[in-house]
Amino acid sequence: MDSDRWLYSLSLSAVASSVAGLLVPLYIVQLGGGSAALGLSASLSSLVGAPGAVLAGRYADRTGNRRGVVLVALGAGAVALTLLPFLKTVLAVVVVNAVLAFSLAAISPVVTMLVVANAAESNWNSRIARLNTFQGYGSTAGLVIGTVWTVGVATVLATEVVQESLFALAAAFGVAAAVLGARSLPREAALDVGPRRSSRVATILSRTARNTQDATFSFGTNRVFWASRALSFARLRRLRTELPRPLWLYFLAAFCFFTGFSVFWAPLPLYLKSTLGFDSGGVFALYLVNNLASAVFFERAGVVSGQRDIRVVQGGALALRAGAFVGVAGLGLVGGSALTGGGLGPLAAVGALLFVVGVSWAFIAVTGTAIVSRFAPANARGAILGTYAALSAVAGAVGGLLGGWVAAYRFDVAFVLAAALVVTGAAVVYGAKRLSEATAPPPATPSTQA
């Protein structure tokens, strides 16, 4: 492709979506919404992602109007961001946030088409990695901006004004993304991708999309689309009988621990504010710590998973994450007064636990992709990886609702339940000893991770 200037519009969009991803839950809390509302919002956002990616991707594939799809999605996202601070009911915010999630998911498979169009198939790894890098840096920048804004502006303005002004800033980034996209997106991009090459794209995405945004399934929806292009009813029937038993067991384990992850994350913003007493700046800072921890350790996770028993590595990472979940619950049991009177100490304590959560995600994401890749039939590896992504999205929706519902009773019970689900998944992984016997697939081309 002659110019990659259009990738900067995706960075701007990632900044806006990253800010909104945490600001929306905080705004729901500000409007009086409880953990059930946060769970509903998280669940709905997960549920609309995969259909958004599939519908937009298939339309762009059929019509060839990839530029138009991206521009409409960027515009819809900008409009949603602009509307959010003017909404004063929790239900309206939840619905508009779902529209935002739908538009963001719609972008992902189409920009993947654009980034590999006119490129030799041997260069697809590096092209997709470059796309993920632009989006990954944008997501991290969004958390940095949110932290600085909520800490700095909050010293002179009321919380409500701080949130509204940050929404305005996110909307400005969203509008800038749409404007830059309109000026720089390629007008034509030749791309002829059959089922075999679609499966290859899905595989590459699974090996290069290591951004921590995977935790909320933004890249998972991309893999779902590419996998769906490679699937047919006949192939699905064959896969049902051809998939080895260890992979079926692993999918069961993955559903358990992905559900546990969402049970933890859905009510967390409310817990950090209402129980532990942190302001919005502190919450943004904690999420930034988690984000950076994952990004820093992804490369190390790849090295370790290639040298050690992958079953033991993932089981250990899951156990570590479950322990951190219980630790976060334990801080609430210490009591709000004990935590809020200690300056930066309480923030550091929670930050350390979320750092562990972030590190564990790096190992879980890398080993999970490796396990599925090693056991999936070679001629359907991309499709099975897409199924794995879809499974994680469904588990995320179930976990969001479950976490919000249980947290409405008690936060510590919700977090212990999340840990129990993760431990259950870890036990299944660790008990499936055949996972240690798999032969690794050919290594992917090295790429820079965000």
Phi, psi and omega in degrees: 000135188296319183221139177255020182300332182292339179296334178294332177294328178287326174297316178297319177296322179294323175301311181298315183291327179293317176299312183294327183302327178257330181292324181299311176301321178295324179290322176300318177297318180299326179280359179101005178288145179257196183295328179296320178294320178296319178296318179297317180297314179296318181294314181295321179297321178292321185291324185278346185297307183298313177300323178299316180294316183293314182295312181294318181296317181291323177296313180297323180292320184284319185267337185080359182272065183290320178302316181296320179298314181296317181295319178296318180294316177298319179295318179296320177297317179297319178297316179299317179296324179291323183285327190308313182291346179270352180273134186240012174236146183298317182298318180296320179295318180299316182293313181293325176296326176294323175298318177299315179298320179298316182292321179294319178294326181295330182291320196302310181290331183288319178291334174294320175302315183294321187285335178261350180297142179064011177251144177297145183302330179293342180261002184298321179305308184291325179294315180292322177298321179296317176301313180296327179295313178301314181290323181294316178295324177296318179297317179295319179299324179298318177293323177296313179299316179299320179295310182297318183295311184289335176280315184285308183292330182295343179286342183236346183232160179290158182304317182298319180291321178300314181295317180296319179292326178289324173300318179298320178295316178298318178297323178297318176296320179296317178295317179299322178297317180294318181294313179296322177298319179297330183271339190235344181298136180297140183278332178224139178213110181284127179206113177246104185239113176272184182303318182296316182287330175298317178298323178294318178299316180299321179294316179299317179302319181292332182268340184248338183276073185264006181301151180293348176296344173304334181299334177249017168070020179293322177275337178301321180295328176297315179295325179300317180297309184296326177293321183294332178290335183266358184259152170218166180298324179295317180293322178299320179295321179292318182297326181300327180264337185271335183296131180292154182302321179302327180288322174299316178297320181293321177298321176298314178299317182297321178298320179296308187284330175293323174299316178300320179302314182289328175301324179285311189287326187302310182269001188301316180303318179294320179298315181296326181275310189278323184267314182268349172079021179277148175275179184298324178298318178295321180295314177301318181298321180293319178293327177295318177301315179299316181298312182293323179300317178295313183299318183292326188262000180299316181296316179297322179298321178297320179294311183296317182294338177276343183257336186246170175298114187296330178295318180290322180297312181291319178302318179294319179296320178295318179296320178298317179294318178299318177298321178294322176302314179295323178298319177297319177297320181297326178298324177292327180289335177299325178115138182301321183294323180291329183274321188279353182261011188245028178062231182276354182303309179299319179297320178295322181295313178292321178300320179297319180291319179288335172298315178298319178300318179293317178299316181298325179297321179304314181289322180293316181296314182292313182290327178297313177298320181295317181297312181295319180297322185288328184262343181289142174304139187302326183279000180220025185299315180297319180296320180290324175296324175294322176297321177298318177296318179296320177301317181294325179292317178296317177299323178297320178294316178297315181295324178299313178295316182295316180296317178296320181292314182290321180295336176297335175275301176205133180295317184297325177295319179298317183289324176292322175298317177302315179297320180296319178295321179293318178296322177300314177298319179297321180296320178294316179299312183293327181283340180276081188296339179292342176299336180281349187263358186290151175265130183295145176285168178305138184294146177282157177297132180301143180215156177282129182258149180285000000 
